Amino acid sequence: MTGRVFLLLALTMLLTLPAPRMSAGNLTSPEEASFEKTRGSRLSWARLKFPTTGFRRGDSLGWFYHPSGDIIIVNWLRTNTTINMMLEWNIADIDNLEQMTDFPLLFLSGKGAISPNAKQKANLKEYLLRGGFLFVDDCVALRQIKEDLFFDSVKALLQEILPGVQFRKLPLSDRVFHSYYDINDWAHLQGVNNGLWGAWDQGRLVALMNSSDLHCGWVGFHFSKRQKDFALRMAANIYVYSMFH
């Protein structure tokens, strides 16, 4: 079963939750597909599939809320930036290391706490040691004990699999806030406002993490235009920044 899931399939998945399918589908006309193939070296968006606990009993989709946000950000990055993004999005399973290493950046969005087994921890560690990067966004669960439970659990996991990893909250003067757009204000969306944190392993940045639910800002929901614009632009900055670190 392939990890590549195209936009048309993703739209179908929105209508069939909670049982997402992970097979490929075409998303373009023949003319558009031909154009896509001529665009040279490309980047692809991928969300990591992983187990979670602590939100809803028996909920196996803690990693998969609001997939429309991934569709929106892919289209937005293609339309509003010079990032050479493929017109597709993907799912990489934490059980499949080779699938994970197809992508230089993996997006992690979760309700509850990330809860991998020993093999999955080993895969994530190896992915990071091979040069992979994590974009971690807490999908805020307003009815759980801690609204930033996912953020804290990923931080604890990185401390476990990468002994010596260092975390630092990034000030607005950091280059990540100016790597593509100039962002001079952290426009918190919802949940616990921890700001943006970086994780460094032996001096290399391996993850950028937040608990402000940028992903829900891409989807829209009840947020202001300022918050939505911030969420989209911050994602662009993180993607660009990660490609050079």
C-alpha positions as CSV (number, residue, x, y, z in Angstrom):
1,M,0.0,0.0,0.0
2,T,1.5,3.3,-1.0
3,G,2.1,6.3,1.2
4,R,1.4,8.7,-1.6
5,V,-2.1,10.2,-1.4
6,F,-3.2,12.8,-4.0
7,L,-5.5,15.7,-3.5
8,L,-8.6,14.2,-5.1
9,L,-8.3,11.2,-2.9
10,A,-7.9,13.4,0.1
11,L,-11.1,15.2,-0.7
12,T,-12.9,11.8,-0.9
13,M,-11.4,10.9,2.5
14,L,-13.0,13.9,4.1
15,L,-16.4,12.4,3.2
16,T,-15.5,9.0,4.5
17,L,-13.9,9.6,7.9
18,P,-13.1,7.9,10.2
19,A,-11.7,5.3,7.9
20,P,-9.1,7.0,5.7
21,R,-7.8,5.1,2.6
22,M,-4.1,5.3,1.7
23,S,-4.0,4.5,-2.0
24,A,-3.1,6.8,-4.8
25,G,-5.4,8.8,-7.0
26,N,-5.0,11.2,-9.9
27,L,-5.6,14.9,-9.2
28,T,-5.0,16.7,-12.5
29,S,-6.0,16.7,-16.1
30,P,-3.6,15.2,-18.6
31,E,-2.3,18.6,-19.6
32,E,-1.8,19.6,-15.9
33,A,-0.1,16.3,-15.2
34,S,2.3,16.8,-18.1
35,F,3.1,20.3,-16.8
36,E,3.8,18.9,-13.3
37,K,6.3,16.5,-14.7
38,T,8.3,19.2,-16.4
39,R,8.8,21.4,-13.3
40,G,12.1,19.7,-12.2
41,S,13.3,19.0,-8.7
42,R,10.2,19.1,-6.4
43,L,9.2,19.1,-2.8
44,S,6.3,17.1,-1.4
45,W,4.1,17.6,1.6
46,A,3.8,14.6,4.0
47,R,2.0,14.0,7.2
48,L,3.3,11.4,9.7
49,K,0.9,8.6,10.8
50,F,1.6,7.6,14.4
51,P,-0.3,6.2,17.5
52,T,-1.8,8.5,20.1
53,T,-3.3,8.1,23.5
54,G,-5.0,10.3,26.1
55,F,-7.7,12.0,24.0
56,R,-10.5,9.6,23.1
57,R,-10.5,6.0,24.1
58,G,-10.0,3.8,21.0
59,D,-9.4,6.8,18.8
60,S,-6.9,5.6,16.1
61,L,-7.0,8.9,14.2
62,G,-5.4,11.2,16.7
63,W,-2.8,12.0,14.0
64,F,-5.3,12.7,11.2
65,Y,-7.7,15.4,12.2
66,H,-8.8,18.0,9.6
67,P,-6.9,16.7,6.5
68,S,-8.4,19.5,4.5
69,G,-5.8,21.7,6.1
70,D,-3.0,19.8,4.4
71,I,-4.7,20.3,1.0
72,I,-5.1,24.0,1.7
73,I,-1.5,24.5,2.7
74,V,-0.2,22.6,-0.3
75,N,-2.2,24.8,-2.7
76,W,-1.4,28.0,-0.7
77,L,2.4,27.3,-0.8
78,R,2.2,26.7,-4.6
79,T,0.2,29.8,-5.2
80,N,1.8,32.3,-2.8
81,T,5.4,31.3,-2.6
82,T,8.2,30.2,-4.9
83,I,8.5,26.8,-3.1
84,N,8.5,24.2,-5.9
85,M,5.8,22.1,-4.2
86,M,4.2,19.0,-5.9
87,L,0.5,19.2,-6.3
88,E,-0.1,16.3,-3.9
89,W,0.1,15.4,-0.3
90,N,1.3,12.2,1.3
91,I,1.1,10.0,4.4
92,A,4.2,8.5,5.8
93,D,3.7,5.7,8.3
94,I,6.0,5.7,11.4
95,D,6.1,1.9,11.0
96,N,7.8,2.3,7.6
97,L,11.3,4.0,7.8
98,E,11.9,3.9,4.0
99,Q,8.5,5.6,3.5
100,M,9.5,8.3,6.0
101,T,12.8,9.0,4.4
102,D,11.2,9.8,1.1
103,F,10.5,13.2,2.6
104,P,12.9,15.8,4.1
105,L,10.1,17.2,6.2
106,L,7.3,15.4,8.0
107,F,4.3,17.3,9.5
108,L,3.0,16.0,12.8
109,S,-0.4,17.1,14.0
110,G,-2.0,15.3,16.9
111,K,-4.7,15.2,19.5
112,G,-3.7,13.4,22.7
113,A,-0.1,12.3,23.2
114,I,2.2,10.6,20.7
115,S,2.7,7.0,21.9
116,P,5.0,5.0,19.6
117,N,6.3,1.5,20.4
118,A,10.0,0.6,20.5
119,K,10.2,0.0,16.7
120,Q,8.5,3.2,15.9
121,K,10.8,5.2,18.2
122,A,13.8,3.6,16.5
123,N,12.4,4.5,13.1
124,L,11.8,8.1,14.1
125,K,15.3,8.4,15.6
126,E,16.8,6.9,12.4
127,Y,14.8,9.3,10.3
128,L,16.2,12.3,12.2
129,L,19.8,10.9,12.2
130,R,19.5,10.6,8.4
131,G,18.8,14.3,8.2
132,G,15.0,14.4,8.5
133,F,13.1,17.3,10.0
134,L,9.8,17.5,12.0
135,F,7.2,20.3,11.8
136,V,5.2,19.7,15.0
137,D,1.8,21.4,15.5
138,D,-0.5,20.6,18.4
139,C,-4.0,20.0,17.2
140,V,-5.6,21.5,20.3
141,A,-8.1,19.2,22.0
142,L,-10.1,21.5,24.2
143,R,-11.6,18.8,26.4
144,Q,-8.4,17.0,27.4
145,I,-6.6,17.5,30.6
146,K,-3.8,19.5,29.0
147,E,-4.5,21.5,25.8
148,D,-0.8,21.2,24.9
149,L,-0.5,17.5,25.7
150,F,0.7,16.6,22.2
151,F,3.4,19.4,22.2
152,D,4.7,18.1,25.6
153,S,4.6,14.5,24.5
154,V,6.7,15.1,21.4
155,K,9.2,17.1,23.4
156,A,9.5,14.2,25.9
157,L,9.8,11.7,23.0
158,L,12.6,13.6,21.4
159,Q,14.4,13.8,24.8
160,E,14.1,10.0,25.0
161,I,15.3,9.0,21.5
162,L,17.9,11.8,21.2
163,P,19.8,12.0,24.5
164,G,21.3,15.4,24.8
165,V,18.7,17.1,22.5
166,Q,18.4,20.8,23.4
167,F,15.2,22.9,23.2
168,R,14.9,26.6,23.0
169,K,12.0,29.0,22.6
170,L,12.7,31.2,19.6
171,P,12.4,35.0,19.8
172,L,10.7,37.0,17.0
173,S,14.2,38.1,16.0
174,D,15.1,34.6,15.0
175,R,15.7,34.0,11.3
176,V,12.8,31.5,11.1
177,F,10.4,34.4,11.4
178,H,12.0,36.2,8.5
179,S,13.1,33.3,6.2
180,Y,10.4,34.1,3.6
181,Y,7.9,36.5,5.2
182,D,8.7,39.0,7.9
183,I,6.7,38.0,10.9
184,N,7.0,40.3,13.8
185,D,4.1,39.1,16.0
186,W,3.2,35.6,17.2
187,A,-0.6,35.6,16.5
188,H,-1.6,32.8,18.8
189,L,-4.7,30.9,17.6
190,Q,-5.9,28.6,20.4
191,G,-4.7,26.3,23.2
192,V,-1.6,27.0,25.3
193,N,0.6,29.7,23.9
194,N,4.0,28.2,24.1
195,G,5.3,30.1,21.1
196,L,7.7,28.4,18.7
197,W,10.4,26.1,19.9
198,G,13.3,24.5,18.2
199,A,15.0,21.2,19.0
200,W,18.7,20.7,18.2
201,D,20.6,17.4,18.2
202,Q,24.4,17.8,18.2
203,G,24.0,21.3,16.9
204,R,21.6,20.5,14.0
205,L,18.0,21.7,14.1
206,V,15.8,18.7,13.9
207,A,12.3,20.0,14.8
208,L,10.2,23.2,15.1
209,M,7.3,22.8,17.5
210,N,4.3,24.9,18.5
211,S,1.1,24.4,20.5
212,S,-0.9,27.2,18.8
213,D,-2.7,25.0,16.3
214,L,-1.5,26.6,13.1
215,H,-3.1,23.7,11.2
216,C,-6.6,24.8,12.2
217,G,-5.7,28.3,11.1
218,W,-5.1,26.8,7.6
219,V,-8.6,25.2,7.7
220,G,-10.1,28.5,8.8
221,F,-12.8,27.8,11.4
222,H,-13.6,30.7,13.7
223,F,-10.2,32.5,13.5
224,S,-9.7,36.1,12.4
225,K,-8.1,37.0,9.0
226,R,-5.0,38.1,10.9
227,Q,-4.7,34.7,12.6
228,K,-5.3,32.8,9.3
229,D,-2.8,34.8,7.4
230,F,-0.3,34.3,10.2
231,A,-0.8,30.5,10.3
232,L,-0.3,30.2,6.5
233,R,2.8,32.5,6.4
234,M,4.4,30.8,9.5
235,A,4.1,27.5,7.7
236,A,5.8,28.9,4.7
237,N,8.6,30.3,6.8
238,I,9.1,27.0,8.7
239,Y,9.2,25.0,5.4
240,V,11.7,27.3,3.8
241,Y,13.8,27.5,7.0
242,S,13.9,23.7,7.4
243,M,15.2,23.2,3.9
244,F,18.4,25.0,4.9
245,H,19.0,23.4,8.3
